[in-house]
Amino acid sequence: MNVQIEESWKQHVGAEFDKPYFANLVNFVRQEYATTTCYPPGREIFNAFNLCPFDQVKVVIIGQDPYHEPGQAEGLCFSVKDGVMPPPSLINIFKEIQTDLGKQMPSSGSLRRWAEQGVLLLNATLTVRAHQAASHQRRGWEEFTDACIRALARDRQHVVYMLWGGFARGKASLIDSRNNLVLQCAHPSPLSANRGGWFGNHHFSQCNAYLRNNGIKEIEW
């Protein structure tokens, strides 16, 4: 199956595209996009991979599924397009960066700048119906994105995995923590963050210290 995804990712996970589950997934997604409004736009479904080639991944942040309101999703977890008001979870991420690293709140909620530095902003489910959170879960996307995490864990070392909230932390079993840094804490959503465990996690400074200690260029958060 000819999937338009960055070439280095195709080399490592291309076998997934020929499996029956992926054919069923493609048929489902095509039907959904043809008959109802879905996000992100079709050309941006694989943005996380296309902006962050396999061999350039330094950090992996795992989300659940795309934002489901107009103009928000751009194929990167937690990220919204330029000019769109950052959602509460993203605001809390920026607040933690401000406290942890002393950086000012950015004017844009787009995290493309992170992706282009080697941060894989991976939603477990890559598409969603408008106004219907989780509407494309359990259709095959999770099998594909789990395969991507396994490929990174198998073929790359000294990658930082940021697992925020119960769903993302459930992916820890896919990662070899002996050769990578796995950081876990509460989700940055207000409901979770305000109960404790998000603010003060220092994930961003820990990440950069780990990269620096392994001779890898730090992320400009």
C-alpha positions as CSV (number, residue, x, y, z in Angstrom):
1,M,0.0,0.0,0.0
2,N,1.4,3.4,-1.0
3,V,1.3,5.5,2.2
4,Q,2.6,9.1,2.0
5,I,5.0,9.1,5.0
6,E,8.6,10.2,5.4
7,E,11.0,7.7,3.8
8,S,13.0,6.7,6.9
9,W,9.8,5.9,8.8
10,K,8.7,3.8,5.8
11,Q,11.9,1.8,6.0
12,H,11.3,1.0,9.7
13,V,7.5,0.4,9.8
14,G,6.6,0.0,6.2
15,A,5.7,-3.7,6.7
16,E,2.7,-2.5,8.7
17,F,1.1,-1.0,5.6
18,D,0.8,-4.5,4.0
19,K,-1.0,-6.0,7.0
20,P,-4.8,-6.7,6.9
21,Y,-5.5,-4.4,9.8
22,F,-3.9,-1.4,8.0
23,A,-6.0,-2.0,4.8
24,N,-9.1,-2.1,7.0
25,L,-8.0,1.1,8.7
26,V,-7.4,2.9,5.4
27,N,-10.8,1.9,4.1
28,F,-12.4,3.2,7.3
29,V,-10.6,6.5,7.3
30,R,-11.3,7.1,3.6
31,Q,-15.0,6.5,4.2
32,E,-15.0,8.8,7.2
33,Y,-13.3,11.7,5.4
34,A,-15.6,11.2,2.4
35,T,-18.8,11.3,4.4
36,T,-18.2,13.5,7.4
37,T,-15.9,16.2,8.7
38,C,-12.7,14.8,10.2
39,Y,-9.4,16.1,11.6
40,P,-6.6,16.8,10.9
41,P,-6.8,17.6,7.2
42,G,-5.8,14.5,5.2
43,R,-2.4,15.9,4.1
44,E,-1.5,16.4,7.8
45,I,-2.4,13.0,9.2
46,F,1.2,11.9,9.2
47,N,2.7,15.3,10.1
48,A,4.3,13.9,13.3
49,F,6.4,11.5,11.1
50,N,7.0,13.8,8.2
51,L,8.3,16.6,10.3
52,C,10.5,14.3,12.5
53,P,12.3,11.6,10.6
54,F,13.0,8.3,12.4
55,D,16.8,8.8,12.7
56,Q,16.3,12.3,14.1
57,V,14.0,11.5,16.9
58,K,15.3,12.7,20.3
59,V,12.1,12.9,22.3
60,V,8.7,11.1,22.1
61,I,5.6,12.7,23.6
62,I,2.5,10.5,23.4
63,G,-1.1,11.9,23.2
64,Q,-4.4,10.1,22.8
65,D,-6.1,11.5,19.7
66,P,-6.3,14.7,17.7
67,Y,-8.2,17.8,18.8
68,H,-11.7,17.6,17.3
69,E,-12.8,21.2,16.9
70,P,-12.3,23.3,13.7
71,G,-8.9,24.6,12.9
72,Q,-7.1,23.0,15.8
73,A,-5.5,19.7,14.8
74,E,-2.3,19.7,12.7
75,G,-1.2,16.1,13.1
76,L,1.0,16.8,16.2
77,C,-0.2,15.8,19.7
78,F,-1.0,18.8,22.0
79,S,-0.3,21.2,19.1
80,V,-2.7,23.7,17.5
81,K,-2.3,25.8,14.4
82,D,-0.9,29.3,14.5
83,G,-3.5,31.8,15.5
84,V,-5.6,29.2,17.4
85,M,-6.0,29.7,21.2
86,P,-4.0,27.1,23.0
87,P,-6.2,24.5,24.8
88,P,-5.9,24.2,28.6
89,S,-3.5,21.2,28.5
90,L,-1.1,23.1,26.2
91,I,-1.2,26.1,28.4
92,N,-0.3,24.0,31.4
93,I,2.6,22.5,29.4
94,F,3.9,26.0,28.6
95,K,3.5,27.0,32.3
96,E,5.7,24.0,33.4
97,I,8.3,25.0,30.8
98,Q,8.2,28.6,32.1
99,T,8.7,27.4,35.7
100,D,11.2,24.6,34.8
101,L,13.4,26.5,32.3
102,G,12.5,30.2,32.8
103,K,11.1,30.6,29.3
104,Q,8.4,33.0,28.5
105,M,5.0,31.7,27.3
106,P,5.1,31.5,23.5
107,S,2.8,33.5,21.2
108,S,1.9,30.4,19.2
109,G,0.4,27.1,20.2
110,S,2.0,25.3,17.2
111,L,4.6,22.8,18.3
112,R,6.0,22.4,14.8
113,R,9.2,24.0,16.1
114,W,9.6,21.1,18.5
115,A,8.9,18.5,15.8
116,E,11.6,20.0,13.5
117,Q,14.1,19.7,16.4
118,G,13.5,16.0,16.8
119,V,10.4,15.7,19.1
120,L,8.0,13.1,17.8
121,L,4.5,14.4,18.8
122,L,2.7,11.2,18.4
123,N,-1.1,10.7,19.0
124,A,-1.9,7.0,19.5
125,T,-4.9,7.6,17.1
126,L,-4.1,9.9,14.2
127,T,-7.6,10.9,13.1
128,V,-11.0,11.9,14.7
129,R,-14.5,12.9,13.7
130,A,-15.4,16.6,14.3
131,H,-16.8,17.2,17.8
132,Q,-16.5,13.5,18.7
133,A,-13.4,12.7,20.9
134,A,-12.1,9.2,20.6
135,S,-14.4,8.5,17.6
136,H,-11.6,6.8,15.6
137,Q,-10.1,4.7,18.4
138,R,-9.9,0.9,18.2
139,R,-10.0,1.0,14.4
140,G,-6.3,0.1,13.9
141,W,-4.4,3.3,14.5
142,E,-3.2,2.1,17.9
143,E,-1.7,-1.0,16.4
144,F,0.2,1.1,13.9
145,T,1.5,3.7,16.4
146,D,2.5,1.0,18.9
147,A,4.5,-0.5,16.1
148,C,6.2,2.8,15.6
149,I,7.1,3.0,19.3
150,R,8.4,-0.5,19.2
151,A,10.6,0.3,16.2
152,L,12.1,3.2,18.0
153,A,12.7,1.2,21.1
154,R,14.4,-1.5,19.0
155,D,16.5,0.5,16.6
156,R,17.3,3.7,18.5
157,Q,19.0,4.5,21.9
158,H,19.1,7.6,24.1
159,V,15.6,8.7,23.3
160,V,13.6,10.5,25.9
161,Y,10.0,9.3,26.3
162,M,7.6,11.7,28.1
163,L,4.5,9.7,29.2
164,W,1.9,12.0,30.6
165,G,-1.3,10.5,32.1
166,G,-2.5,6.9,32.5
167,F,-3.0,6.3,28.8
168,A,0.5,7.3,27.8
169,R,2.0,5.6,30.8
170,G,0.4,2.4,29.5
171,K,3.0,2.5,26.7
172,A,5.9,2.1,29.0
173,S,6.0,-1.6,28.5
174,L,6.9,-1.0,24.8
175,I,10.1,0.9,25.7
176,D,13.5,-0.4,26.9
177,S,14.2,1.9,29.8
178,R,17.8,0.6,30.1
179,N,18.9,2.5,27.0
180,N,16.5,5.4,27.0
181,L,15.0,7.8,29.5
182,V,11.4,7.3,30.4
183,L,9.7,10.2,32.3
184,Q,6.2,9.6,33.7
185,C,3.8,11.9,35.4
186,A,0.2,13.1,35.5
187,H,-1.5,14.5,32.4
188,P,-1.4,18.3,31.9
189,S,-5.1,18.6,31.5
190,P,-6.6,20.9,34.3
191,L,-8.6,18.1,35.9
192,S,-5.5,16.0,36.3
193,A,-2.8,18.7,36.8
194,N,-4.7,20.4,39.5
195,R,-4.8,17.2,41.5
196,G,-1.0,17.2,41.6
197,G,1.7,15.4,39.7
198,W,2.0,17.7,36.7
199,F,3.4,21.0,37.9
200,G,6.9,20.7,39.1
201,N,7.7,17.5,37.1
202,H,10.8,19.1,35.6
203,H,10.6,16.9,32.6
204,F,11.9,19.5,30.2
205,S,15.1,20.2,32.2
206,Q,15.6,16.4,32.8
207,C,15.2,15.7,29.1
208,N,17.8,18.3,28.1
209,A,20.2,17.1,30.8
210,Y,19.9,13.5,29.5
211,L,20.4,14.6,25.9
212,R,23.4,16.8,26.8
213,N,25.0,14.0,28.9
214,N,24.7,11.7,25.8
215,G,26.3,14.2,23.4
216,I,22.9,15.1,21.8
217,K,21.8,18.6,21.0
218,E,19.2,19.8,23.5
219,I,15.7,20.9,22.6
220,E,14.9,24.6,22.5
221,W,11.6,24.3,24.3
